[in-house]
Amino acid sequence: MKNSKIVLIDRNPGRNSQTYGIARELNTDVDLIHEPSVGVLGNKGDSQCYVGVSEKVLAIHEQLRSRVGKEDKKLKMRLVQPEFTIATSDGIRNGTKEMRYSLIGREVTNESVCEHLSASGLEGTIAVVACDKPPVGTLAAILEHNRPAIIMSDGSIRPGVDSATGEAIDIISSYQIAGSSDEKLKKRIALEACPGHGSCGGMFTYNTMQTFIAVVGMQPLNMVSPASQDERRTNEYPDQLIDYLSKLIENNITPRDIVTRDSIRNGIIVAMAVGGSTNIMLHAPELARAAGYNDFYKDIMSHEEFNHLSQNVVPVVVNARPFGKYSMVDIDKMGGVQVIVKDMLDAGLLNGDTMTCTSETLSQQIERLKPNKPDGDVIYSIESPFKPTGGLRLLGGNLSPENSAILKLAGVEGGLEGNVFHGKARTFDGEQSLLDTLETNPDTFADRDMIVVRYEGPVGGPGMPEMLDSTSRITTLCREKGIVVALMTDGRFSGGSVGLVIGHVGPEAALGGPIGLINDGDNINVDLNQNTLTCLELEDEVIFAERMKSWQNEVDQNGGNHPSVGEIDTRLLNNMRCNAVSAVYGAGMHPNRSLWVSSPRSVERSGFEPSNKYRSKN
């Protein structure tokens, strides 16, 4: 056993007194207090996403306690108390000013887990994660600590059932009827949409990230898809997790041994294949940074390669909410995400030689699990996919010079004739003004409107709030009227958003990005043949210069910030305003907006290139 960060190793009675006391209270051997530490932590918050976390953390903790000791075949380690992080609920706060804290919550989780791991000197960690931002913050801290660790998903919530129709419903169903005048309908769906507990069950951000984390190698593949209330999570998995962690500790396999360039690329490719959330392109760069890579697009995957893979190589293979029919519990019934991974390995899309938290390679883990073949209804095969192209696309053009703008192509319901959309801009400085209009004057929106929501980026919001409330109302409006209304923003979206919606447009308006220079009525083009997002008027250098001068005058007259940026009334929001980096770097908080990387590493290139054996030209 190698331990690079042992604490409490001396014999100072002042430092030992509480350590002895903790050992007695936890009913563990006091003679183990100078051994390397092991413990479990979990994510907590104020929604149903987190209700089931405590029971799993305590189940793992009790199992750890029974397996710690000086006897043969036991872990000769000091057991620490369980620890929990805090988070806010995205589902409760979408469409409110409190939504600004959602992405910031990822950063808060990172810092709280970092404090716990580093100050406790944990040599072995098991983390139970829930919702979508805390798991990323947890893993980022684990990567920076870089001692043996393993993650388990708390699991998804089971779908609700509409008592009037018998149809499966979820929180997205509730948001999509927000504009209805039928108060009884709205109350019934709200009451029935979220039974039990667990994180959002569709292929929204939570399940996108859990699938990503498993494919990257930090979570056993078989532990992703079971529901939060599945008994396996408390009866079977604790022992398995401890077995895996013991091997990691014994062999000194660290998170950075697992999270490598190729494993991150595997995770991105699978995210495309499951039609995953646009948030993947905020979280993957942040995790790459925590793993020691300076620049995701240079070190891991360029935007050109990303688009090539999504357009030409990787199809969508799940019929999942929000763009399809089923939820993660249905995927579990059909064999789990390991079915998807095996089929992708067989097709040549993934590098199977990457290490995982089970101390096996990805291919070895799949071989041991022996997943069945895709069923063809819930999980489709690479050979006969649900949709022919990957679910995500990055856009450049004069509105997105950072090539950061992202479209969830899997969720587009219309408007891309010949892969091109042309519309007229309708601008809103802040989401609230859009929500007010959608609530009071929805009929003012016309076919081929391109809604522009700005000053909602990492700096402008601050916090880059997601816009599930807005996009859901727009989706319902379009379906009812048979029209196409698109939306673009320097903010972001929920994984449950559908429609022609483009987020992460950068540079953001608050920093002088071109999105802040658009006027009502401007011509906006989305071209997926060229992967561009453009404003025709801003192609004129004179017009661009005039509008930039006008924008700068507003900033100068307002003390250095544009008057449309969001208000800040807490130190945390001010920290985000002053320190947020752009979406291409993960939109996290770094000193003076300069990306900080712990122990930068060189880029390892294996030579593996993803391909699809079912396509002659990739």
N, C-alpha and C positions, 0 to 999 in steps of 0.2 A: 504493500500500500504506500503510495506516494502522496504526501500532503504538502502543498506549497504555501498554504496560508494558515497554518496552525496558530490558534490563539489560546490563551489560558494555559500555556505550557510550563509556567514557572510554579513555584511553591509559595507565592505570596498569600498569606492567610486572608488578607483583605479581598483579593480577587477570588479566592477559593470558597469563601464562606457561603455566598449565594449559590455558587455552582454546586456545592455539596447539598444545599437546601433544595435546589431544583431537582437534583437526582433523587433525593428522598421523596419529594412530592410526586415525581413521575414514577416512583417505584422501580428505579434502575440502580445499578451498582455504583456506589460513590467512588469506587476505585477506577472507574472509567472516565472521570471528568477531565483527565489530561489526554485522552485519546481524541482522534479526529471526530468532528461532529457530523451528525446526520439529522435530517428533519424534513417536515412536510409543510407546505404553505398552500394557501388558496386565495382565489379572488372573491371578494364580496362586494355587494352593492345593494341598491334599493329596488331591484326588479325581480321578476320570477327567474331570470337568468341565473341568479346566484343562490336561490333558496336551497338547492340540493348540494351545494359545495361543502358545507360544514360536515354533513354526515359522511361524505367520502374522505375528507381530510381526517376526521376522527377515526374512521375505519382503518385508514392507512397508518395513522399514528399508533393505534393500538396494536396493529400487526407488527409495526417496527419495534414497539416496546417489547413485544414477546420474543423478538428475534435478536435483540441486543443483549450481550452478556459476554462473560469471559470463557464460557464453555465452548467445546469444539463445535464447529459448524455454525456458530453464532457470530454476529457482527460485533467485533470488539471496538465499539464506538460510543461516544457521548451522544445521547438523545436530547435534542432541544425541543422546546415547546412549539406547537403549531403556530404559524403566523398567518395573518390575513391582510390583503390589500383592500383599498376602497375604490369604488367607481360609481358613476352616475348611470342612469338608464337611458339609452338612446331612444327606446320605444316610447317612453313617457315624455321625453323632452323635444322630440322632433317638431320643428315649427315654432319653438320658443327661444328666447334669448339665452336660456340656460344650456341650449345645445352647444354653445361655444366651448363648454367644458368637456365635451365628449372625446375629441382627439387629444386634448390636453390631458385627459385621464390616462392615456397610454403613457405619457411622460411621467405623471405622478406615480403610476404603478412601477415603472422602471426605477424611479428613485427610491421608492419604499422597499422594493425587493432588493435593490442594490445595497441599501443600508443594512437590511437584515442579513444578506449573504456575507457581506464584507465584514461587518462588525461581529457577526457570530462565527466567522471563519468556517462556514459549512463546507465539508468535504464531499457530502452527498446530499442531494436535494430531490424531492419529489414534489411537483407542483400540479395542483388541480385548477384548471383554468375555465373561465366562463365569460359569456358575452364576447365582444370582438376586439376591443382595444386592450383590455387587461392581459389577454394571452400574449399579445405582441410585446407589451411592456415587460411582462414576466420573462419571456424568452430573451429579450434584449439584455436584461440584467444578468440572466444566467450566462449568456455568451460573454459578457464583460467579466464576470467572475471566473468563468472558465474552469470550474471544477465539476466532477461527474454529476449529471443531473438528468432527469427524465420528466416528461410532461404527460398528463392525462386530461383529456377533455371531460368536463362535467357532463356533457351530453345535451342533446336537443330536447325541446319541448315537443310533446305529441300534438298533432293538429287538433283543432277544435272541430265541432260538427254543428252546422246550422240546423237548429231544431225544426225550422220550417221547410227546408229543402233537402236535408240529409247530406249536403255537400261538405267536404272538408274545407275548413277556413283557418286563417291565421291572422297575425297582427296586420299584415299587408291588406287583407280583406277589409279590416276596419278602417285603415287609412284611405282606402279607395272609395269609401262611401261617405267621407267627411263632408262632401258638398251636397249630400242628399237632404231633401226637406222632410223626409220620413223619419221622425224622431224615434218611433217604435223600432224601426229597422236598425237604426244606428245603435240604440241601446242593446237590442238583442245580439247583434254581431259582436259588440264590444264585450258583452257578458260571456259569450260562448267561444270567442276566438282563441283564448289562451288558458286552457285547462291544465291543471298540474303545474309542473315547473320544468325549467330547462331553458337553454338559449334558443333563439329563433331557429325554426326547424327547416326552412328552405335553404337553397344554395345562396344564402345571403352572405354577409361578411363573416359571421361566426364560422359557418361550416366551410366557407372558402379557406379561412385561415387554419382551421383545424386539419383540413385535408392537406394544406400546404405544409404545416408543421410536421405532420406524419410522413409525408413524402420526403421532406428535407431530412428526416431521420430522428427527430427529437421526441416522437410519440409513436408507440406501437400502432401499426396500421389497423389492427382489429379493435382498437379502443376508440376510434373516431365516431362511428355511426350509431352505436346503441343509444337509446334515449337516456336522458338523465335519470329517469325512474327505473331503468333496467337494473335488475338485481345483480347482474354481473359486475357492475361498477363498485359494489360494496362487498360482494361475496367472493368473487374470483380474482378481480384485477389487483387488489392490494398486494397479495402474495406475489403475483407475477411481476408487478412493478418493483418490488423489493429484490426479487431474484435478478431482474435486469440491472438494477442499480448496483447490486453487489458485484456483478461482473464488470460493470463500468469502473467501479472503484478498484477492483482487483487488478484490472488491466490498464488502469490509468487512461481510460478513454474519455476525453473531455469534449464539451460541446463544440469547440472549434475543430476537433477532429471529425466531427459529424457534419457540421454546417460548413460546407465548402462551396466553391464556385459551382461544381457540377451538381451538388445536391440542391442548391438554390435554383439552378436552372431547371432541374427536375420539377421542383415545386411550382415554378412559374408555368411550365408546360402543362402540368396537371390542372392548374387554375384555369388556363385557357379551355381545357377539355371539359371541365365541369361547368363552363359558363359562369365563372366566378365573379365576385364583386370587383368593381373598379378600385376599391380600397386596397387591393392587393398591391397596386403600384405606389402606394404610400408606405405600406408595411414591409414589403420585401426590401426596398432600399434601406429602411431603418434597421432591419435585421441583418442585412449585409454589412452595414456600418458597424453594428455591434459585434459582428464576427470578424471585423478587422479590415474590411474592404473600403477604400476611400471613395470610390465612385461606382455606383451600381451599373450605370450605362456604359462605362468603359471597362470595368473589371468583370462584370457578370453577363450582361446581355444588352447590346445596343438597341435603340428603338427601331433601327432598320431590321435587325434580326428578329426582334419581337414581332413586328408586323409581318415579316416573311413567314414566320412559323404559324401565326394566327391565320393568315390568308391562304397559305399553300400547303401546310403540313398537318396542323392539328385541328381536328373537328370537335364539335361538342357531342358528348356521348351520354348525357343524362337528361331525362325528361323531368326536370325539377323546377319547383317554384323559385323565382317569380315568373320565369318565362315559360315554364312547363307545368306539369300536373302534380308531381309527387314531392315528398319531403324526405329528409334524411332518414327517418324511421323506415320509410319504404325502401330506400337504398340498403338499409341494414337487413331488411327481410330478404333482399335479393343477394345477400352475401357481403355487403359492405364495400367500402372504398377500395379494399384489396382486390376486388374483382376488376375495378377500373385500372388499377396500377398494373396488374398482371397482363391485361390485354394491351396496355400501352407498352409495357416491356417487350412483349412478344412482337409488337408492330415495329419496334426499333426507335420509339420516341424517347425513352428514358435510359439513363446510364444506370445499370443495375449493380455496378461495383462500388457505389457510395456506401459508407458506413452508416449504421443506424444505432439507436439507443438499445437495441436488443443484443448488441455486439455481433450482429450479423450484417452482411451487406443487404442492400435492398432486394436483390435477387434471391438471396438465401432466406430472408424473411418471408418473401412470397412463396418460395418453394415449401417452407415449413407450414405455412397457413393453408396451402392448397385450395385457393378460392375457385369457385365454380365459374362457368362462362357467363357472359352477359345474357340477361333474360330477354332483351329486345323490346321491352316495354318501359321499364324503369331505367335500366342501364343498357345502353346500346353499345355495339362493338365499334372499334376503329374502322373495321371493314365496311360496316353499314351503320353510319352514325345518325344521331338525332338531327344535327345540323352540319352542313359540310365544312364550315369554317369555324375557327376558334372564336370564343365568345368575347374577346377584347381587342381593341385597336387603339394605338397611339397616333395622335394627329400633330402635325406641324403646321406650316403656313404662317401668314403674317400676323395672325391672332395668337399663335402659339409658338413663338420663337424657341422656347425651351423644349419643344417636342413633347410636352408633358400632358397635353389635353387627351383625355381618355373617354372612349365610348364603349359601353357594354353592348356590343353588336347582337349578342344573344337575346337581348331584351327589346330590340327595336321592333315595333309593330307595324311600321309603314313609313313612307316618305322618302325612301332611298331608291327612286327609279334610276336604273342604270348605275347604282351605287353613288348617286349624287343627290343632294338636297340643296335647293335654293330657297331662301326665305328673306323676309324683311325684319330688321331688328326692332325689338321693342324692349327698351332698357329699363331696369329697376336697380337703383342703388340700395342694396340690402334686400334680403329675402322677405322681410316683413311687409314691404310695400307691395310685393307680388302677392303674398297671401291675402292682404287686404283687398286687392283687386279681384282675386279669384273668389273671395267670399262674397263681395258686394256687387261686382260687375263681371261675372264670368262670360257673359255674352259679347264682351268687347274683344275677345280673342278670336282671331280669324285663321282660316286655313293658311298654312305656310308662314305663320308668325315664327320668328326665332327670338324667344325670350332670352334676354341677357341679364343675368343676376351677378352683380359685381360688388367689390368691397366686402367679400365674404371669404377671402383667402386666409392663409395661416396668420398673416400680419393684419390684414384688414378686418377680419371678423371681430376680434382676433379669435383664432382657434379653428378656422375652417369648418364650420358646421355643415352637417349633411342635410339634405333637403327632401326627405321622404314625404313630408306633408305636401309640399308644392308639387313634386312629381306625381304623386298619387292623384291629386286633384286634376292635374293636367291630363293624365292617362284616362281618367273617367270622363272628362270633358271631351276628349278626342273620340273615345269609343261611342259616346252618346250622339255626337254630332257628325261622326264620320269624317273628321278632319285630321290634319297633322299639325300639331304645334310642337316645335322643338324647344329645347332649353340648353343654354350654355352658361357656365359659371366658373369663377375662380375658386369657388367652394367645392364641396364634394357631395357624394350621394350615398344613401343607404344601399346595401347589397340587395334590398328589396325593390329598388326603383326600376321601372321599365319605361320604355319609350325612347324617342330620339333625344337623349340627354347626354351632354358632354361636360365633364368636370375637369378640375385641376388645370384650368387654362392659365398658362404662365408665360411671362411674369404676371403676377396678380396686379389688379388695378391699384391697390394701395401703394405699390412700388413703381408705378408708372407704366405698367404693362399695357399693350394695345387694347385689351378688352375695356380699359377705362376711357378710351377715345372714341368708342362707337357712339353714333347718334341714332335716335329713332329714325326708322325708314332706311337705314343703310342696308345694302345688299350683302347677305351672308351666304357663303357657299361651304358646304361640307362635301368633300370629294374623297370617297373611299378607294377610288382607283389610284389616286395620288397620295392618299392619307394626309389631307390638308384641311385646315379650317381658316377661311379667309374672309376679310371684309374688302369688297371691291373698292370702296371709297378710300381706304387707307393705303391702297397701292399708289395713289397719287402723292408724291413727295411733298408738294405744297400743302395739301390738305392735312397730311400727317403732321407736318411741322407746325401748322397753325393750331391744330387741336392739342398738340403736346405743349405748346407755349401757353395756351389757355389753361390746361390742366395744371401746369407748374405754377402759374399765377395763383390759382386757388389754393394750392399747397402752401405757397409762401405766405399768403395772406392769413392762413390758418395755423401758423406757428410750426410748419413742417410736416403736418399730416393733412391729407385730404379731408374736407368736412364730412364726407360720406362714410368714413371708416366707423366701425362700431365703437361704442363707448367702453371704457375700462373703469371698473370700480373696485377691483381687487388686485393685490400684488401678483397673483397668479396670472390674471389676464394681461397685466402689464409686462410680465416676464415673457409671455408669448408674443406680445406686440413688439418687444425689443429684440427678441432672440430667435424667432421662427425662421427656419430655412425653407426654401421652396419645395414644392411637391416632388421634384426630381430627386431630392435628397431625403424625402420622407416626411417633410413638414414638421419636424420635431424642433425642440428648443436647444439651441447651441449658442455659446457665448458670442455676442455680436454678429449673429447669423453666419458664423463660420463653422462649418461641419467639424465636429470633434470625433476622432476615431481612437479608440483604445488599442494600443499595441498593434499598429498597422502591419498587415501581412502581405507577402508577395502573392501574386495571382498564380494559382496552379492550373495549368491547362493540360487536361488528360488526353486531348485529341478526339474525344467522343463528340460526334455531331448527330443531333436528333434527325431521324428520318421516318418516313411512313412507307412501309413495304407495300401498302395497298395503292400507292400513288406512284405512277411512273416518273413524274417530274416533281421534285420538291423545291 
